[in-house]
């Protein structure tokens, strides 16, 4: 397995371009299954999960066409099998997103129960119950979700999500685009990635209102046509590089971004002492060589502070002035990075869903191991300010969410290199 070796102590300075959002690209790729003509998706990040989704399409008989800019054209009319097999699905939870589109468009689907990061239970019961409300008959057997639409296709329904679920909202919204009549999704996720998916579906001819609020209304149409759509910038990648600038006392400008999707994160960075300026598609953070101040935060669904930025801020607090409290309310098993940071000399006390972080002036390089996607990003951040070398193992987690992380950090001056496994 590949590893990263990082020599800390360099103040980051420079500009980088942010990639397309993985958490937007995956549902948008799934949405191409709904079209009755080719759909082209642009600004896809070059990530393992994206490759897996494209490979899944290939396994179904669809042959996506990829150009040199990593735009992908998908023609779902070529589909030969409606099965998403376990050997592909097991590495990626987002593969559940093909369930709604396949049942809506082709009348049936067989999707293996998904795998992915070990950050807590992310049950698929909301996906199943939402489709059942639209008339689908669903059995879970042998590790597969087997779904069949009623005669005449799915029917519009009113569905209330017991808990806010991004992929649940996306799956049911996609299924509802081809259902007969109106669907109303209540307590829906409000994340920008949900809005991006809705905009792609609208470009394909769907009738959707209310995306970005907690009530989404979809009027089913008979068909969705082809379209060309560009994936939004990755707000979590954006936030991670801004924290990298803050933690090293540096200055970083991120380009091709949407500052409006990051307000909770930018507010906390300003609280930590960062000077932030922004334009329509760029953000610049300048710490002017200062050590950050500790911040207290609580994660919650959008527009509150994102759970996917929690680990990065624990790294920031680990070297900040003062003590910060981080409360995780979204996932129950998301402090696994703390044990690895303790090996680097961080002072962190975990009590249930709360991490109390007392800043140290210095961290020390050590061998550490990535446990999930965002945890591994936080270890990279900690390594950037640690004395000496840090060796990060199992970085395939990082490669699932960050395109060319070592190249981008090298552009900013970091001493980082990849060692093949």
C-alpha positions as a Markdown table, in Angstrom:
| # | Residue | x | y | z |
|---|---|---|---|---|
| 1 | Unk | 0.0 | 0.0 | 0.0 |
| 2 | Unk | 1.2 | 3.5 | -0.8 |
| 3 | Unk | 2.3 | 5.8 | 2.0 |
| 4 | Unk | 2.9 | 9.5 | 2.4 |
| 5 | Unk | 6.0 | 10.9 | 4.0 |
| 6 | Unk | 5.7 | 14.5 | 5.2 |
| 7 | Unk | 8.4 | 16.7 | 6.7 |
| 8 | Unk | 6.7 | 19.4 | 8.8 |
| 9 | Unk | 7.5 | 23.0 | 9.6 |
| 10 | Unk | 6.9 | 24.7 | 6.2 |
| 11 | Unk | 4.6 | 27.7 | 6.0 |
| 12 | Unk | 2.3 | 27.1 | 3.0 |
| 13 | Unk | 2.1 | 29.8 | 0.4 |
| 14 | Unk | 0.5 | 29.8 | -3.1 |
| 15 | Unk | -2.5 | 29.1 | -5.3 |
| 16 | Unk | -4.3 | 25.9 | -6.2 |
| 17 | Unk | -7.4 | 24.9 | -8.2 |
| 18 | Unk | -10.1 | 22.9 | -6.4 |
| 19 | Unk | -11.5 | 19.8 | -8.1 |
| 20 | Unk | -15.1 | 18.8 | -8.7 |
| 21 | Unk | -17.0 | 17.5 | -5.6 |
| 22 | Unk | -16.9 | 13.8 | -5.1 |
| 23 | Unk | -20.1 | 13.9 | -3.0 |
| 24 | Unk | -21.9 | 15.7 | -5.9 |
| 25 | Unk | -20.3 | 13.7 | -8.8 |
| 26 | Unk | -21.4 | 10.3 | -7.6 |
| 27 | Unk | -25.1 | 11.0 | -7.4 |
| 28 | Unk | -24.9 | 12.9 | -10.6 |
| 29 | Unk | -23.3 | 9.9 | -12.3 |
| 30 | Unk | -26.1 | 7.7 | -10.9 |
| 31 | Unk | -28.7 | 10.2 | -12.4 |
| 32 | Unk | -27.4 | 9.6 | -15.9 |
| 33 | Unk | -29.2 | 6.2 | -15.7 |
| 34 | Unk | -32.5 | 8.1 | -15.9 |
| 35 | Unk | -31.8 | 9.7 | -19.3 |
| 36 | Unk | -33.1 | 8.3 | -22.6 |
| 37 | Unk | -30.2 | 9.9 | -24.5 |
| 38 | Unk | -26.5 | 10.4 | -23.7 |
| 39 | Unk | -25.7 | 12.6 | -20.7 |
| 40 | Unk | -22.2 | 14.2 | -20.4 |
| 41 | Unk | -20.8 | 15.1 | -17.0 |
| 42 | Unk | -17.9 | 17.6 | -16.7 |
| 43 | Unk | -15.5 | 18.6 | -13.9 |
| 44 | Unk | -15.4 | 15.1 | -12.5 |
| 45 | Unk | -12.6 | 14.6 | -9.9 |
| 46 | Unk | -10.0 | 11.9 | -10.7 |
| 47 | Unk | -10.8 | 9.7 | -7.7 |
| 48 | Unk | -11.0 | 6.0 | -6.9 |
| 49 | Unk | -14.8 | 6.2 | -6.1 |
| 50 | Unk | -15.5 | 7.9 | -9.5 |
| 51 | Unk | -13.5 | 5.1 | -11.3 |
| 52 | Unk | -15.5 | 2.5 | -9.3 |
| 53 | Unk | -18.8 | 4.1 | -10.4 |
| 54 | Unk | -17.7 | 4.1 | -14.0 |
| 55 | Unk | -16.5 | 0.5 | -13.7 |
| 56 | Unk | -20.0 | -0.4 | -12.2 |
| 57 | Unk | -21.6 | 1.1 | -15.3 |
| 58 | Unk | -19.3 | -1.0 | -17.5 |
| 59 | Unk | -20.3 | -4.1 | -15.6 |
| 60 | Unk | -24.0 | -3.3 | -16.3 |
| 61 | Unk | -23.2 | -3.2 | -20.1 |
| 62 | Unk | -23.0 | 0.6 | -20.4 |
| 63 | Unk | -19.8 | 1.8 | -22.0 |
| 64 | Unk | -19.1 | 5.3 | -20.7 |
| 65 | Unk | -16.9 | 7.5 | -23.0 |
| 66 | Unk | -14.2 | 9.4 | -21.2 |
| 67 | Unk | -12.4 | 12.3 | -22.8 |
| 68 | Unk | -9.0 | 13.8 | -22.0 |
| 69 | Unk | -10.5 | 16.3 | -19.6 |
| 70 | Unk | -12.2 | 13.6 | -17.7 |
| 71 | Unk | -15.7 | 14.5 | -18.9 |
| 72 | Unk | -17.8 | 11.3 | -19.1 |
| 73 | Unk | -20.6 | 10.6 | -21.5 |
| 74 | Unk | -23.1 | 7.9 | -20.3 |
| 75 | Unk | -25.8 | 6.4 | -22.6 |
| 76 | Unk | -28.0 | 4.3 | -20.3 |
| 77 | Unk | -29.9 | 2.8 | -23.2 |
| 78 | Unk | -27.1 | 0.3 | -23.6 |
| 79 | Unk | -27.8 | -1.2 | -20.1 |
| 80 | Unk | -27.8 | -5.1 | -20.1 |
| 81 | Unk | -28.1 | -6.0 | -16.5 |
| 82 | Unk | -29.8 | -4.4 | -13.5 |
| 83 | Unk | -27.5 | -5.8 | -10.9 |
| 84 | Unk | -24.8 | -3.8 | -8.9 |
| 85 | Unk | -22.5 | -6.6 | -7.7 |
| 86 | Unk | -21.0 | -6.8 | -4.2 |
| 87 | Unk | -17.3 | -6.9 | -5.3 |
| 88 | Unk | -17.7 | -3.3 | -6.7 |
| 89 | Unk | -20.3 | -2.0 | -4.2 |
| 90 | Unk | -18.4 | -3.1 | -1.1 |
| 91 | Unk | -15.8 | -0.4 | -1.4 |
| 92 | Unk | -18.2 | 2.5 | -1.9 |
| 93 | Unk | -21.4 | 3.4 | 0.0 |
| 94 | Unk | -22.5 | 5.8 | -2.7 |
| 95 | Unk | -23.3 | 2.9 | -5.0 |
| 96 | Unk | -26.7 | 2.6 | -3.2 |
| 97 | Unk | -27.5 | 5.7 | -5.4 |
| 98 | Unk | -28.1 | 3.6 | -8.5 |
| 99 | Unk | -31.1 | 1.9 | -6.8 |
| 100 | Unk | -33.7 | 4.7 | -7.2 |
| 101 | Unk | -32.8 | 5.6 | -10.8 |
| 102 | Unk | -32.8 | 1.9 | -11.9 |
| 103 | Unk | -36.2 | 1.1 | -10.3 |
| 104 | Unk | -37.7 | 4.3 | -11.8 |
| 105 | Unk | -36.3 | 3.9 | -15.3 |
| 106 | Unk | -36.1 | 0.2 | -15.8 |
| 107 | Unk | -38.7 | -1.1 | -13.3 |
| 108 | Unk | -36.3 | -3.2 | -11.2 |
| 109 | Unk | -32.9 | -3.3 | -9.6 |
| 110 | Unk | -30.7 | -5.6 | -7.5 |
| 111 | Unk | -28.0 | -3.7 | -5.5 |
| 112 | Unk | -25.6 | -5.2 | -3.0 |
| 113 | Unk | -25.7 | -3.6 | 0.5 |
| 114 | Unk | -22.9 | -1.1 | 0.4 |
| 115 | Unk | -19.5 | -0.8 | 2.2 |
| 116 | Unk | -17.3 | 2.3 | 2.6 |
| 117 | Unk | -15.8 | 4.2 | 5.5 |
| 118 | Unk | -16.1 | 2.8 | 9.0 |
| 119 | Unk | -17.4 | 6.0 | 10.6 |
| 120 | Unk | -20.6 | 4.7 | 12.0 |
| 121 | Unk | -24.0 | 3.2 | 10.9 |
| 122 | Unk | -25.4 | 4.8 | 7.8 |
| 123 | Unk | -28.6 | 2.7 | 7.4 |
| 124 | Unk | -30.3 | 2.2 | 4.0 |
| 125 | Unk | -33.7 | 1.8 | 5.5 |
| 126 | Unk | -34.7 | 5.4 | 4.5 |
| 127 | Unk | -33.9 | 4.5 | 0.9 |
| 128 | Unk | -36.0 | 1.4 | 1.1 |
| 129 | Unk | -39.0 | 3.0 | 2.9 |
| 130 | Unk | -39.0 | 5.9 | 0.4 |
| 131 | Unk | -39.2 | 3.6 | -2.6 |
| 132 | Unk | -41.8 | 1.5 | -0.8 |
| 133 | Unk | -43.9 | 4.6 | -0.3 |
| 134 | Unk | -43.8 | 5.0 | -4.1 |
| 135 | Unk | -45.2 | 1.5 | -4.6 |
| 136 | Unk | -42.0 | -0.5 | -5.0 |
| 137 | Unk | -41.8 | -4.1 | -3.7 |
| 138 | Unk | -38.5 | -4.6 | -1.9 |
| 139 | Unk | -36.8 | -7.7 | -0.4 |
| 140 | Unk | -33.4 | -7.7 | 1.3 |
| 141 | Unk | -31.8 | -11.2 | 0.9 |
| 142 | Unk | -28.4 | -12.6 | 0.5 |
| 143 | Unk | -26.8 | -9.2 | 1.1 |
| 144 | Unk | -28.7 | -7.6 | -1.8 |
| 145 | Unk | -31.6 | -5.1 | -2.0 |
| 146 | Unk | -34.0 | -6.5 | -4.7 |
| 147 | Unk | -36.5 | -3.9 | -5.8 |
| 148 | Unk | -39.4 | -4.0 | -8.3 |
| 149 | Unk | -41.6 | -1.2 | -9.4 |
| 150 | Unk | -45.4 | -1.8 | -9.5 |
| 151 | Unk | -47.2 | -2.3 | -12.8 |
| 152 | Unk | -47.3 | 1.1 | -14.5 |
| 153 | Unk | -44.2 | 2.3 | -12.7 |
| 154 | Unk | -43.5 | 4.2 | -9.4 |
| 155 | Unk | -46.2 | 6.5 | -8.1 |
| 156 | Unk | -45.6 | 9.9 | -6.5 |
| 157 | Unk | -45.7 | 10.0 | -2.7 |
| 158 | Unk | -45.3 | 12.2 | 0.3 |
| 159 | Unk | -42.4 | 10.9 | 2.3 |
| 160 | Unk | -40.9 | 12.2 | 5.6 |
| 161 | Unk | -37.3 | 11.4 | 6.5 |
| 162 | Unk | -37.0 | 10.4 | 10.2 |
| 163 | Unk | -33.4 | 11.6 | 10.1 |
| 164 | Unk | -31.8 | 14.0 | 7.6 |
| 165 | Unk | -30.1 | 11.8 | 5.0 |
| 166 | Unk | -28.2 | 13.2 | 2.0 |
| 167 | Unk | -28.0 | 10.0 | 0.0 |
| 168 | Unk | -31.6 | 9.1 | 1.0 |
| 169 | Unk | -32.9 | 12.5 | -0.2 |
| 170 | Unk | -30.9 | 12.1 | -3.4 |
| 171 | Unk | -32.1 | 8.5 | -4.1 |
| 172 | Unk | -35.7 | 9.2 | -3.6 |
| 173 | Unk | -35.6 | 12.5 | -5.5 |
| 174 | Unk | -34.1 | 10.7 | -8.5 |
| 175 | Unk | -36.7 | 8.0 | -8.4 |
| 176 | Unk | -39.5 | 10.6 | -8.1 |
| 177 | Unk | -38.5 | 12.3 | -11.4 |
| 178 | Unk | -40.1 | 9.5 | -13.4 |
| 179 | Unk | -42.9 | 8.6 | -11.0 |
| 180 | Unk | -46.5 | 9.2 | -11.9 |
| 181 | Unk | -47.8 | 12.3 | -10.2 |
| 182 | Unk | -46.3 | 14.5 | -7.4 |
| 183 | Unk | -43.8 | 13.6 | -4.7 |
| 184 | Unk | -43.1 | 15.7 | -1.7 |
| 185 | Unk | -40.0 | 15.0 | 0.4 |
| 186 | Unk | -40.1 | 16.4 | 3.9 |
| 187 | Unk | -37.2 | 16.9 | 6.3 |
| 188 | Unk | -35.0 | 16.6 | 3.2 |
| 189 | Unk | -31.2 | 17.2 | 3.2 |
| 190 | Unk | -30.3 | 20.8 | 2.3 |
| 191 | Unk | -26.7 | 20.2 | 1.3 |
| 192 | Unk | -25.3 | 22.0 | -1.8 |
| 193 | Unk | -24.6 | 18.6 | -3.3 |
| 194 | Unk | -28.4 | 17.9 | -3.2 |
| 195 | Unk | -29.0 | 21.2 | -5.0 |
| 196 | Unk | -26.3 | 20.3 | -7.6 |
| 197 | Unk | -28.0 | 17.0 | -8.3 |
| 198 | Unk | -31.4 | 18.7 | -8.6 |
| 199 | Unk | -29.9 | 21.2 | -11.1 |
| 200 | Unk | -28.5 | 18.3 | -13.2 |
| 201 | Unk | -31.9 | 16.6 | -13.2 |
| 202 | Unk | -33.6 | 19.8 | -14.2 |
| 203 | Unk | -31.1 | 20.1 | -17.0 |
| 204 | Unk | -32.3 | 16.6 | -18.1 |
| 205 | Unk | -36.0 | 17.8 | -18.0 |
| 206 | Unk | -37.1 | 17.0 | -14.4 |
| 207 | Unk | -39.6 | 19.2 | -12.6 |
| 208 | Unk | -38.1 | 19.9 | -9.1 |
| 209 | Unk | -38.8 | 22.8 | -6.7 |
| 210 | Unk | -37.4 | 23.4 | -3.2 |
| 211 | Unk | -33.9 | 21.8 | -3.4 |
| 212 | Unk | -31.8 | 23.5 | -0.8 |
| 213 | Unk | -34.8 | 23.7 | 1.6 |
| 214 | Unk | -36.2 | 20.9 | 3.8 |
| 215 | Unk | -39.2 | 20.3 | 1.5 |
| 216 | Unk | -38.6 | 19.2 | -2.1 |
| 217 | Unk | -41.4 | 18.9 | -4.5 |
| 218 | Unk | -41.0 | 16.7 | -7.7 |
| 219 | Unk | -43.6 | 16.4 | -10.4 |
| 220 | Unk | -42.9 | 13.2 | -12.3 |
| 221 | Unk | -42.3 | 13.4 | -16.1 |
| 222 | Unk | -42.6 | 10.7 | -18.7 |
| 223 | Unk | -38.9 | 10.9 | -19.8 |
| 224 | Unk | -35.6 | 12.6 | -19.0 |
| 225 | Unk | -33.5 | 13.6 | -22.0 |
| 226 | Unk | -29.8 | 14.1 | -22.5 |
| 227 | Unk | -27.8 | 17.0 | -21.1 |
| 228 | Unk | -24.4 | 18.4 | -20.4 |
| 229 | Unk | -23.7 | 19.3 | -16.8 |
| 230 | Unk | -20.6 | 20.5 | -14.8 |
| 231 | Unk | -20.1 | 19.2 | -11.2 |
| 232 | Unk | -19.8 | 21.9 | -8.5 |
| 233 | Unk | -16.5 | 22.5 | -6.7 |
| 234 | Unk | -15.6 | 20.3 | -3.7 |
| 235 | Unk | -16.4 | 22.4 | -0.6 |
| 236 | Unk | -14.7 | 19.9 | 1.7 |
| 237 | Unk | -11.5 | 19.9 | -0.3 |
| 238 | Unk | -11.7 | 23.7 | -0.3 |
| 239 | Unk | -12.0 | 23.8 | 3.5 |
| 240 | Unk | -9.2 | 21.3 | 4.0 |
| 241 | Unk | -6.6 | 23.4 | 2.0 |
| 242 | Unk | -7.8 | 26.6 | 3.9 |
| 243 | Unk | -7.2 | 24.8 | 7.2 |
| 244 | Unk | -3.7 | 23.7 | 5.8 |
| 245 | Unk | -2.9 | 27.4 | 5.3 |
| 246 | Unk | -4.2 | 28.3 | 8.8 |
| 247 | Unk | -2.4 | 25.5 | 10.6 |
| 248 | Unk | 0.9 | 26.4 | 9.1 |
| 249 | Unk | 0.5 | 30.2 | 9.6 |
| 250 | Unk | 0.6 | 30.5 | 5.8 |
| 251 | Unk | -1.3 | 32.1 | 2.9 |
| 252 | Unk | -3.3 | 30.1 | 0.3 |
| 253 | Unk | -5.6 | 31.1 | -2.5 |
| 254 | Unk | -8.1 | 28.5 | -3.7 |
| 255 | Unk | -9.6 | 28.9 | -7.1 |
| 256 | Unk | -12.7 | 27.5 | -8.9 |
| 257 | Unk | -14.6 | 27.4 | -5.7 |
| 258 | Unk | -18.0 | 28.5 | -4.4 |
| 259 | Unk | -17.6 | 30.6 | -1.2 |
| 260 | Unk | -21.4 | 30.5 | -0.4 |
| 261 | Unk | -21.2 | 26.8 | 0.3 |
| 262 | Unk | -18.6 | 27.2 | 3.1 |
| 263 | Unk | -20.0 | 29.9 | 5.3 |
| 264 | Unk | -19.9 | 27.9 | 8.6 |
| 265 | Unk | -16.3 | 26.8 | 8.0 |
| 266 | Unk | -15.1 | 30.3 | 6.9 |
| 267 | Unk | -16.7 | 31.8 | 10.1 |
| 268 | Unk | -14.7 | 29.3 | 12.3 |
| 269 | Unk | -11.4 | 30.1 | 10.4 |
| 270 | Unk | -12.0 | 33.8 | 11.0 |
| 271 | Unk | -12.6 | 33.0 | 14.7 |
| 272 | Unk | -9.2 | 31.2 | 14.7 |
| 273 | Unk | -7.6 | 34.4 | 13.6 |
| 274 | Unk | -7.4 | 34.0 | 9.8 |
| 275 | Unk | -7.8 | 36.9 | 7.4 |
| 276 | Unk | -10.2 | 35.8 | 4.7 |
| 277 | Unk | -11.0 | 37.6 | 1.4 |
| 278 | Unk | -13.1 | 36.1 | -1.4 |
| 279 | Unk | -14.6 | 36.7 | -4.9 |
| 280 | Unk | -17.2 | 34.9 | -7.0 |
| 281 | Unk | -15.0 | 31.8 | -7.5 |
| 282 | Unk | -12.0 | 32.2 | -5.2 |
| 283 | Unk | -11.1 | 32.4 | -1.5 |
| 284 | Unk | -7.8 | 33.6 | 0.0 |
| 285 | Unk | -6.8 | 32.8 | 3.6 |
| 286 | Unk | -3.8 | 34.6 | 5.2 |
| 287 | Unk | -2.6 | 33.8 | 8.8 |
| 288 | Unk | 0.3 | 36.3 | 8.5 |
| 289 | Unk | 2.6 | 33.8 | 10.3 |
| 290 | Unk | 0.4 | 33.8 | 13.4 |
| 291 | Unk | -0.5 | 30.7 | 15.4 |
| 292 | Unk | -4.3 | 30.0 | 15.2 |
| 293 | Unk | -6.6 | 30.4 | 18.2 |
| 294 | Unk | -8.6 | 27.3 | 19.4 |
| 295 | Unk | -12.3 | 27.2 | 18.3 |
| 296 | Unk | -15.3 | 25.4 | 19.7 |
| 297 | Unk | -17.7 | 23.8 | 17.2 |
| 298 | Unk | -20.6 | 21.4 | 16.9 |
| 299 | Unk | -21.3 | 19.4 | 13.7 |
| 300 | Unk | -24.8 | 19.2 | 12.2 |
| 301 | Unk | -26.5 | 18.9 | 8.8 |
| 302 | Unk | -26.1 | 21.8 | 6.4 |
| 303 | Unk | -26.1 | 24.8 | 6.7 |
| 304 | Unk | -24.4 | 24.1 | 10.1 |
| 305 | Unk | -20.8 | 23.0 | 10.5 |
| 306 | Unk | -20.1 | 20.0 | 8.3 |
| 307 | Unk | -19.1 | 16.6 | 9.9 |
| 308 | Unk | -16.6 | 16.2 | 7.0 |
| 309 | Unk | -14.6 | 19.2 | 8.3 |
| 310 | Unk | -14.5 | 18.1 | 12.0 |
| 311 | Unk | -11.2 | 16.1 | 11.9 |
| 312 | Unk | -9.4 | 18.9 | 10.1 |
| 313 | Unk | -10.4 | 21.4 | 12.9 |
| 314 | Unk | -9.3 | 18.9 | 15.6 |
| 315 | Unk | -5.9 | 19.0 | 13.9 |
| 316 | Unk | -6.0 | 22.9 | 13.9 |
| 317 | Unk | -7.0 | 22.9 | 17.6 |
| 318 | Unk | -4.2 | 20.5 | 18.4 |
| 319 | Unk | -1.6 | 23.3 | 17.7 |
| 320 | Unk | -3.7 | 26.3 | 18.5 |
| 321 | Unk | -3.6 | 28.7 | 21.4 |
| 322 | Unk | -6.1 | 27.7 | 24.1 |
| 323 | Unk | -8.6 | 24.8 | 24.4 |
| 324 | Unk | -11.4 | 24.0 | 21.9 |
| 325 | Unk | -14.3 | 21.6 | 22.2 |
| 326 | Unk | -15.5 | 19.7 | 19.2 |
| 327 | Unk | -18.9 | 18.0 | 19.4 |
| 328 | Unk | -19.8 | 15.4 | 16.7 |
| 329 | Unk | -23.6 | 14.9 | 16.3 |
| 330 | Unk | -23.8 | 13.3 | 12.9 |
| 331 | Unk | -21.7 | 10.1 | 13.1 |
| 332 | Unk | -21.1 | 8.1 | 16.3 |
| 333 | Unk | -17.7 | 6.7 | 15.5 |
| 334 | Unk | -15.8 | 9.6 | 14.0 |
| 335 | Unk | -13.0 | 10.3 | 16.4 |
| 336 | Unk | -10.7 | 7.5 | 15.2 |
| 337 | Unk | -8.1 | 10.0 | 14.1 |
| 338 | Unk | -7.6 | 11.1 | 17.7 |
| 339 | Unk | -5.7 | 8.0 | 18.6 |
| 340 | Unk | -3.2 | 8.7 | 15.8 |
| 341 | Unk | -2.8 | 12.3 | 16.7 |
| 342 | Unk | -2.0 | 11.4 | 20.3 |
| 343 | Unk | 1.0 | 9.5 | 18.9 |
| 344 | Unk | 2.1 | 12.9 | 17.5 |
| 345 | Unk | 1.9 | 14.5 | 20.9 |
| 346 | Unk | -1.6 | 16.1 | 20.6 |
| 347 | Unk | -3.5 | 16.7 | 23.9 |
| 348 | Unk | -7.1 | 15.5 | 23.2 |
| 349 | Unk | -9.6 | 14.1 | 25.6 |
| 350 | Unk | -12.6 | 12.2 | 24.2 |
| 351 | Unk | -15.8 | 11.9 | 26.2 |
| 352 | Unk | -18.6 | 10.3 | 24.2 |
| 353 | Unk | -19.3 | 12.5 | 21.2 |
| 354 | Unk | -17.1 | 15.3 | 22.5 |
| 355 | Unk | -13.4 | 15.9 | 22.0 |
| 356 | Unk | -11.7 | 18.5 | 24.2 |
| 357 | Unk | -8.5 | 19.7 | 22.5 |
| 358 | Unk | -5.8 | 21.6 | 24.3 |
| 359 | Unk | -3.4 | 23.2 | 21.9 |
| 360 | Unk | 0.3 | 22.3 | 22.0 |
| 361 | Unk | 3.1 | 24.5 | 20.6 |
| 362 | Unk | 4.5 | 21.6 | 18.8 |
| 363 | Unk | 3.6 | 18.2 | 17.4 |
| 364 | Unk | 6.2 | 15.5 | 16.7 |
| 365 | Unk | 6.4 | 13.4 | 13.5 |
| 366 | Unk | 5.4 | 9.7 | 14.0 |
| 367 | Unk | 4.2 | 6.7 | 12.0 |
| 368 | Unk | 0.4 | 7.0 | 11.8 |
| 369 | Unk | -2.4 | 5.2 | 10.0 |
| 370 | Unk | -5.4 | 6.6 | 8.1 |
| 371 | Unk | -8.7 | 5.1 | 9.3 |
| 372 | Unk | -11.2 | 6.9 | 7.1 |
| 373 | Unk | -11.3 | 9.6 | 4.4 |
| 374 | Unk | -11.5 | 12.8 | 6.5 |
| 375 | Unk | -9.4 | 11.4 | 9.4 |
| 376 | Unk | -6.6 | 10.8 | 7.0 |
| 377 | Unk | -6.8 | 14.4 | 5.8 |
| 378 | Unk | -6.5 | 15.6 | 9.4 |
| 379 | Unk | -3.3 | 13.5 | 9.8 |
| 380 | Unk | -1.8 | 15.2 | 6.7 |
| 381 | Unk | -2.6 | 18.6 | 8.3 |
| 382 | Unk | -1.1 | 17.6 | 11.6 |
| 383 | Unk | 2.0 | 16.3 | 9.8 |
| 384 | Unk | 2.5 | 19.7 | 8.0 |
| 385 | Unk | 3.2 | 21.3 | 11.4 |
| 386 | Unk | 4.9 | 18.4 | 13.2 |
| 387 | Unk | 8.7 | 18.4 | 13.9 |
| 388 | Unk | 10.5 | 15.9 | 11.7 |
| 389 | Unk | 9.0 | 13.2 | 9.4 |
| 390 | Unk | 5.5 | 11.7 | 9.6 |
| 391 | Unk | 4.8 | 8.5 | 7.8 |
| 392 | Unk | 1.1 | 8.1 | 6.9 |
| 393 | Unk | 0.0 | 4.5 | 6.1 |
| 394 | Unk | -3.2 | 3.3 | 4.3 |
| 395 | Unk | -3.5 | 6.4 | 2.3 |
| 396 | Unk | -6.0 | 4.8 | -0.1 |
| 397 | Unk | -8.6 | 6.5 | 2.1 |
| 398 | Unk | -7.1 | 9.9 | 1.1 |
| 399 | Unk | -7.2 | 8.9 | -2.5 |
| 400 | Unk | -10.9 | 8.3 | -2.3 |
| 401 | Unk | -11.6 | 12.0 | -1.6 |
| 402 | Unk | -8.6 | 14.2 | -2.6 |
| 403 | Unk | -7.4 | 14.4 | -6.1 |
| 404 | Unk | -3.6 | 14.7 | -6.4 |
| 405 | Unk | -3.2 | 15.8 | -2.7 |
| 406 | Unk | 0.6 | 15.6 | -2.7 |
| 407 | Unk | 1.0 | 17.5 | -6.0 |
| 408 | Unk | -1.3 | 20.3 | -4.7 |
| 409 | Unk | 0.5 | 20.5 | -1.4 |
| 410 | Unk | 3.8 | 20.6 | -3.2 |
| 411 | Unk | 2.6 | 23.5 | -5.2 |
| 412 | Unk | 2.0 | 25.3 | -1.9 |
| 413 | Unk | 5.6 | 24.5 | -0.7 |
| 414 | Unk | 4.9 | 21.4 | 1.5 |
| 415 | Unk | 7.6 | 18.7 | 1.8 |
| 416 | Unk | 5.5 | 15.7 | 1.0 |
| 417 | Unk | 6.1 | 12.6 | -1.2 |
| 418 | Unk | 4.4 | 9.4 | -2.0 |
| 419 | Unk | 6.2 | 6.1 | -1.4 |
| 420 | Unk | 4.8 | 3.2 | -3.4 |
| 421 | Unk | 3.7 | 0.2 | -1.3 |
